[in-house]
Amino acid sequence: MPRGEWFRPYVTAGVDVQFWSTPGVPDWAGGSSKNIGFNYGGGVKLRIFKPVYFRLDVRDILAGSPYGLQYANDASGSPRSPGLYRQLQGTVGLSITF
């Protein structure tokens, strides 16, 4: 960060793995699930004082549907997949730099 700057915007992208545990639903036959996905987003760091920063982040997470869930069959009798599981995530935090 250039000397004297008090804020830093940034972008981020990555790959993620989501693990879904077996839900507490009676007679659940699906077990657990693991999905691989992609995420992207951005944020800003604001300097409060020398080593302490305030962070705001926003991410959009895209992954396969959990547990291999499917919608009801279409007119031809084929099962339809719900496609992507999408989640918008926002975080706020403090960071200390060295």
Backbone torsions as a table, in degrees:
resi	resn	phi	psi	omega
1	MET	NA	128.8	-179.6
2	PRO	-59.5	146.2	-179.1
3	ARG	-57.0	133.1	177.2
4	GLY	89.2	-12.0	178.1
5	GLU	-73.3	143.4	-179.1
6	TRP	-112.4	-5.4	176.3
7	PHE	-141.8	154.6	177.8
8	ARG	-140.9	111.5	172.6
9	PRO	-81.0	153.9	178.7
10	TYR	-154.4	160.6	174.4
11	VAL	-119.3	157.6	-178.5
12	THR	-145.8	151.7	175.5
13	ALA	-152.4	151.0	-179.4
14	GLY	-172.0	176.1	177.2
15	VAL	-108.5	142.0	179.0
16	ASP	-134.5	160.1	175.3
17	VAL	-123.0	129.8	179.6
18	GLN	-113.2	126.1	177.5
19	PHE	-107.1	125.3	179.5
20	TRP	-110.3	120.4	179.0
21	SER	-79.4	165.9	179.1
22	THR	-65.9	123.0	-178.6
23	PRO	-72.4	158.6	179.2
24	GLY	-84.1	48.8	179.7
25	VAL	-100.9	128.8	179.6
26	PRO	-57.1	140.0	177.9
27	ASP	61.1	29.8	176.9
28	TRP	-74.3	120.4	-177.6
29	ALA	-102.7	-2.0	-172.9
30	GLY	-79.3	-20.8	-176.6
31	GLY	70.2	-156.3	178.9
32	SER	-96.2	178.3	-175.0
33	SER	-148.7	151.5	175.1
34	LYS	-133.6	131.0	179.9
35	ASN	-130.1	144.2	175.3
36	ILE	-104.1	139.8	-177.2
37	GLY	-144.8	-169.7	-177.2
38	PHE	-135.1	145.2	175.9
39	ASN	-137.7	152.2	176.6
40	TYR	-148.1	158.5	179.6
41	GLY	174.0	-158.0	-179.2
42	GLY	-168.0	-179.7	-179.4
43	GLY	-175.9	-169.5	178.9
44	VAL	-145.7	141.4	172.2
45	LYS	-108.5	131.0	178.2
46	LEU	-117.2	125.9	-179.6
47	ARG	-77.0	124.4	175.6
48	ILE	-86.3	-54.4	169.5
49	PHE	-154.7	172.9	-161.6
50	LYS	-30.6	-73.0	-174.9
51	PRO	-92.4	3.7	-173.3
52	VAL	-110.5	129.6	-179.4
53	TYR	-126.4	148.2	174.2
54	PHE	-101.7	131.2	-177.0
55	ARG	-116.6	141.3	170.4
56	LEU	-127.7	125.4	-178.9
57	ASP	-128.0	147.6	171.5
58	VAL	-135.0	131.7	179.1
59	ARG	-133.3	146.5	172.3
60	ASP	-112.7	122.0	-175.3
61	ILE	-111.6	128.9	-179.9
62	LEU	-123.8	128.1	179.4
63	ALA	-151.1	171.0	176.2
64	GLY	-68.0	160.3	-178.6
65	SER	-67.1	141.4	-178.5
66	PRO	-69.8	148.9	175.5
67	TYR	61.8	12.1	-177.3
68	GLY	63.6	28.2	-178.2
69	LEU	-60.6	148.0	179.2
70	GLN	-136.1	153.5	174.3
71	TYR	-77.5	174.1	176.7
72	ALA	-59.6	156.3	-179.6
73	ASN	-60.5	146.7	177.0
74	ASP	-82.0	-173.4	-175.6
75	ALA	-60.4	-29.1	-179.5
76	SER	-83.8	-4.9	-179.8
77	GLY	92.8	-1.6	179.4
78	SER	-82.7	138.4	177.1
79	PRO	-68.6	144.3	178.0
80	ARG	-105.7	132.5	178.2
81	SER	-83.5	142.5	175.8
82	PRO	-71.9	-5.0	176.0
83	GLY	77.1	-129.2	-174.8
84	LEU	-85.9	142.9	168.5
85	TYR	-93.3	124.0	-176.0
86	ARG	-123.2	134.9	-177.9
87	GLN	-137.9	130.2	174.4
88	LEU	-99.6	125.3	-173.6
89	GLN	-123.5	133.6	174.8
90	GLY	-123.7	137.6	179.6
91	THR	-133.1	153.0	176.7
92	VAL	-132.5	139.9	-179.9
93	GLY	-165.3	174.5	174.3
94	LEU	-112.4	142.1	175.8
95	SER	-130.6	148.6	177.4
96	ILE	-117.1	126.6	-179.2
97	THR	-102.8	158.6	179.9
98	PHE	-118.8	NA	NA
